Amino acid sequence: MLNDSLCENVQHNCNIADARHAANYTLCIYLMKMREYYRWEKGYSYNEMLPKDEVGEWVAEREDLWEQLEQEKFLPIEIDGKLFDPFDTDSINAALLNKGMVYSGGLGARSIPHFFLGKLDTTQQHENYRVIVSAEECARDLGAPPAMTLGNTIFIRKESIRRMLWEKVQEWQWHKLDNAMAKAVACYDFELDVNAAINQMTEIELNSIVLHEIGEIQSARQLGPQWKELLTDYSNSRLEIMLRAVKDLLADSISTLPALIDARNTASIHFYAANMTAMRKDLCPSFFTQYQQWSIDQDFSLLQQWLTKSAAHWQNIIQHVIAMHNEKQSPPDIEQYIEANRL
């Protein structure tokens, strides 16, 4: 049973993080995330209609709360009478995992803090890093990223994955375009049972997310500490977004896509194509050329041939960017180099 006071403690820090960063979303994405945040907090299932008036009142109340908390500092996490820094995830989990609970506190893209507390689902050891999967969560922020790597630990949030997938499916259902997402959704029977389909999709895509995080760790080892220094120097800029996209492309070229292709995981390949960010699409248009051909003839060898070229390409790009950074070249010059070397 999750400790109520501990949940309230972590949720308070989640609220402070949201107070500072919730305005970063576009209005459309913000409203969708707030609606699903309400669904999570109130315990509605995915096939239940949300009461519009109550959602509106809840959003107004939450925004009022954020306004009060925006200038507050994060609280320490108290466990068994001992106080921990909220970003000391390792020490906090050393005190929680044997209680069947898991916690994470770290910085995501654009140095935005993320916190969560939930029930422990499983732990797995892969070489010298650990994968911790959480189930039901009692504290979360608006963004609720489905995965985060901190040091040698990969945190996978099953409940956040499920909600992220539901948001993606719901967004597609508004327009029902004939695209990669349509092909991904068609792999599951959403017409028969929404909750069962989301649960099945969650189990399959959880594996893809683990593969991506493993790729992040493997690529970080290849790149060394200079990569983190580079991201820090360009934080909160367009260049940071570009660099993170390049790193994601490398991670997926050496881990995610090879495994999905070897397993002939059609559903996840469609979902991967459907959810590439705008920046990754811009920097890697060749993937969609290969994907579109594959979606017609299911010739996996085309994707495998492309992968070999892709991994080498992004590795070279990153090494060159690191060299440019060491030479004190300007951010616009680095951006221009990356844009001139799309794949």
C-alpha positions in Angstrom: 0.0 0.0 0.0 1.4 3.4 -1.0 2.1 5.8 1.8 -0.4 8.7 1.7 2.0 11.3 3.2 4.8 10.2 0.9 2.5 10.5 -2.1 1.4 13.9 -1.1 5.0 15.0 -0.6 6.0 13.9 -4.1 2.8 15.2 -5.7 3.6 18.6 -4.1 6.9 18.7 -6.0 5.1 17.6 -9.2 2.8 20.5 -8.8 5.7 22.9 -8.4 7.3 21.6 -11.5 4.0 22.0 -13.4 3.6 25.5 -12.1 6.9 26.4 -13.7 6.7 24.5 -16.9 3.1 23.6 -17.9 2.8 26.8 -20.0 5.5 25.3 -22.4 2.9 23.3 -24.2 0.9 24.5 -27.1 -2.7 25.2 -26.2 -4.1 22.1 -28.0 -1.5 19.7 -26.4 -2.0 21.4 -23.0 -5.7 20.9 -23.0 -5.4 17.3 -24.0 -2.9 16.6 -21.3 -4.9 18.3 -18.7 -8.0 16.3 -19.7 -6.0 13.1 -19.3 -4.4 14.3 -16.1 -8.0 14.7 -14.8 -8.9 11.2 -16.0 -5.9 9.8 -14.0 -6.5 11.8 -10.9 -10.2 11.0 -10.7 -9.8 7.3 -11.8 -11.9 7.3 -15.0 -11.4 4.5 -17.5 -10.5 5.2 -21.1 -13.9 4.4 -22.5 -15.7 6.7 -20.1 -16.7 10.2 -21.2 -15.4 12.9 -18.9 -17.8 15.5 -17.5 -16.9 18.7 -19.3 -18.0 21.2 -16.7 -16.2 19.3 -13.9 -13.0 19.1 -16.0 -13.2 22.9 -16.7 -13.6 23.6 -12.9 -10.7 21.3 -12.1 -8.4 22.9 -14.7 -9.2 26.4 -13.2 -8.5 25.1 -9.7 -5.3 23.5 -10.7 -4.1 26.6 -12.5 -4.9 28.6 -9.3 -2.8 26.2 -7.3 0.1 26.4 -9.7 0.0 30.2 -9.5 0.5 29.9 -5.7 3.3 27.4 -6.0 5.4 28.8 -8.9 8.0 30.4 -6.7 8.2 27.7 -4.1 11.3 25.4 -3.7 11.0 21.6 -4.1 10.5 19.9 -0.8 12.8 17.1 0.5 11.4 13.6 0.4 10.8 12.1 3.8 11.0 8.4 4.3 11.0 6.8 7.8 11.9 10.1 9.4 14.9 10.7 7.1 15.0 13.5 4.6 16.3 13.1 1.0 17.1 15.6 -1.7 14.2 15.1 -4.3 16.8 14.5 -7.0 18.7 11.9 -5.0 16.8 9.1 -6.8 19.3 6.3 -6.0 19.1 6.9 -2.2 15.4 7.3 -2.2 14.9 4.0 -4.1 17.3 2.2 -1.8 14.8 3.0 0.9 11.7 2.3 -1.1 12.2 -0.7 -3.4 12.0 -3.2 -0.6 8.7 -1.6 0.3 7.3 -2.4 -3.2 7.6 1.3 -4.3 9.6 3.1 -6.9 10.5 6.8 -7.2 12.2 9.0 -9.8 13.3 12.6 -9.8 15.4 14.0 -12.6 15.7 16.6 -15.4 14.2 15.9 -18.8 14.5 17.8 -22.1 15.1 21.5 -21.6 16.1 20.8 -18.0 12.5 20.4 -17.0 12.2 18.5 -13.7 10.0 15.4 -13.6 8.9 13.4 -10.5 6.8 10.3 -9.9 6.0 7.7 -7.2 4.4 4.4 -7.9 4.1 0.7 -7.2 7.0 -1.4 -8.2 6.1 -3.8 -11.1 9.4 -5.5 -12.0 13.2 -5.0 -12.0 15.5 -6.4 -14.6 19.3 -6.5 -14.9 20.8 -5.9 -18.4 24.6 -6.0 -18.4 25.7 -3.2 -16.0 22.4 -1.3 -16.0 19.0 -1.9 -14.4 15.5 -1.6 -15.7 12.8 -0.7 -13.1 9.2 -0.9 -14.3 6.5 0.9 -12.2 2.8 0.1 -12.3 0.1 2.2 -10.6 1.3 5.7 -9.8 0.1 7.9 -6.9 2.1 11.0 -7.8 3.0 12.4 -11.2 3.4 15.7 -13.1 1.6 16.9 -16.2 4.2 15.7 -18.7 4.6 12.2 -17.1 7.3 11.0 -19.5 6.9 7.2 -20.0 10.7 6.5 -19.5 13.8 8.2 -18.2 17.4 7.1 -17.8 19.3 8.3 -14.7 22.8 7.0 -14.5 22.7 3.2 -15.1 19.0 2.9 -14.2 16.2 3.0 -16.7 12.8 3.9 -15.3 9.8 2.6 -17.3 6.4 3.9 -16.2 3.8 1.4 -17.4 0.8 3.6 -16.4 2.4 6.6 -18.2 3.0 4.5 -21.3 -0.7 3.4 -21.2 -1.9 7.0 -21.0 0.6 8.3 -23.6 -0.7 5.6 -26.0 -4.3 6.6 -25.3 -3.5 10.2 -26.0 -1.9 9.2 -29.3 -4.8 7.0 -30.3 -7.4 9.6 -29.3 -5.6 12.3 -31.2 -5.7 10.0 -34.3 -9.4 9.2 -33.8 -10.2 12.9 -34.1 -9.1 13.0 -37.8 -8.7 9.3 -38.7 -6.1 10.1 -41.4 -4.8 7.2 -43.5 -1.2 7.3 -42.1 1.3 5.3 -40.1 -0.8 5.8 -36.9 -3.8 4.3 -38.7 -1.7 1.2 -39.5 -0.6 1.0 -35.9 -4.1 1.3 -34.5 -5.3 -1.4 -37.0 -3.1 -3.9 -35.3 -5.4 -3.8 -32.2 -9.1 -4.3 -31.7 -10.2 -0.9 -30.4 -13.7 -1.4 -31.7 -14.3 -4.4 -29.5 -12.6 -3.3 -26.2 -10.7 0.0 -25.8 -9.1 -0.9 -22.4 -8.0 -4.4 -23.6 -6.5 -2.9 -26.8 -4.6 -0.2 -24.8 -3.3 -2.8 -22.4 -2.1 -5.0 -25.2 -0.5 -2.0 -27.0 1.2 -1.0 -23.7 2.9 -4.4 -23.3 4.2 -4.3 -26.8 5.3 -0.7 -26.8 6.9 -1.0 -23.4 9.5 -3.2 -25.0 10.2 -0.6 -27.7 10.7 2.1 -25.0 13.2 -0.2 -23.1 15.1 -0.7 -26.4 15.3 3.0 -27.0 16.6 3.7 -23.5 19.2 1.0 -23.9 20.2 2.7 -27.1 20.5 5.9 -25.2 22.9 4.3 -22.8 24.9 2.6 -25.5 25.3 5.7 -27.5 26.2 7.8 -24.4 29.0 5.3 -23.8 30.3 5.8 -27.3 30.1 9.6 -27.1 31.7 10.0 -23.7 31.2 12.9 -21.2 31.6 15.6 -23.8 28.1 15.0 -25.1 26.5 16.0 -21.8 28.7 19.1 -21.6 27.6 20.0 -25.1 23.9 19.7 -24.2 24.4 21.8 -21.1 26.1 24.6 -23.1 23.2 24.7 -25.5 20.3 24.1 -23.1 16.9 25.7 -23.8 17.8 26.4 -27.5 16.7 25.2 -30.9 20.2 23.6 -31.2 19.5 21.5 -28.1 16.3 20.1 -29.7 18.3 19.3 -32.8 21.1 17.6 -30.8 18.6 15.5 -28.8 16.9 14.5 -32.1 20.3 13.4 -33.6 21.0 11.4 -30.4 17.6 9.7 -30.6 18.2 8.8 -34.2 21.5 7.2 -33.3 20.0 5.3 -30.3 17.2 4.0 -32.5 19.6 3.0 -35.2 21.7 0.9 -32.9 19.1 -0.6 -30.6 15.3 0.1 -31.2 14.9 -0.5 -34.9 17.3 -3.4 -35.3 15.4 -5.4 -32.6 12.0 -4.5 -34.0 13.1 -5.5 -37.5 14.6 -8.8 -36.3 11.4 -9.6 -34.4 9.3 -8.6 -37.4 7.3 -6.4 -35.0 5.1 -4.8 -37.5 2.8 -3.0 -35.0 5.8 -1.3 -33.3 7.4 -0.3 -36.6 4.2 1.4 -37.6 3.9 3.1 -34.2 7.6 4.2 -34.4 7.0 5.9 -37.8 3.8 7.5 -36.5 5.5 9.1 -33.5 8.7 10.5 -34.9 9.1 14.1 -33.7 9.0 16.9 -36.3 12.7 17.5 -35.8 13.6 13.8 -36.4 11.4 13.7 -39.5 13.1 16.8 -40.8 16.6 15.5 -40.2 15.9 12.0 -41.4 13.5 12.0 -44.3 15.1 8.8 -45.8 13.5 6.7 -43.0 10.0 7.6 -44.3 11.0 6.7 -47.9 12.1 3.3 -46.7 9.1 2.9 -44.3 6.5 3.7 -46.9 8.0 1.2 -49.3 8.2 -1.4 -46.5 4.5 -0.7 -45.5 3.6 -1.8 -49.1 5.7 -4.8 -49.7 6.8 -5.8 -46.1 10.4 -6.3 -47.3 12.4 -6.0 -44.1 15.7 -6.2 -46.0 15.1 -2.6 -47.2 14.9 -1.4 -43.6 17.9 -3.4 -42.6 20.0 -1.9 -45.4 19.0 1.6 -44.4 19.8 0.9 -40.8 23.5 0.1 -41.5 23.8 3.5 -43.2 21.8 5.3 -40.6 23.9 4.2 -37.6 27.2 5.2 -39.2 25.7 8.5 -40.4 24.5 9.8 -37.0 27.6 8.6 -35.2 29.7 10.7 -37.7 27.4 13.7 -37.3 27.7 13.7 -33.5 31.5 13.3 -33.5 31.8 16.2 -35.9 29.5 18.4 -33.8 31.6 17.6 -30.7 34.7 18.7 -32.7 33.0 21.9 -33.8 32.0 22.6 -30.2 35.6 22.0 -29.0 36.7 24.5 -31.7 34.3 27.1 -30.2 32.2 27.3 -33.4 29.0 29.2 -33.1 25.6 27.5 -32.6 24.3 28.8 -35.9 27.3 27.1 -37.6 26.6 23.8 -35.9 22.9 24.1 -36.8 23.8 24.7 -40.4 26.1 21.7 -40.4 23.4 19.4 -39.1 20.8 20.7 -41.5 23.2 20.3 -44.4 23.8 16.6 -43.5 20.3 15.3 -43.3 19.9 11.6 -44.1 
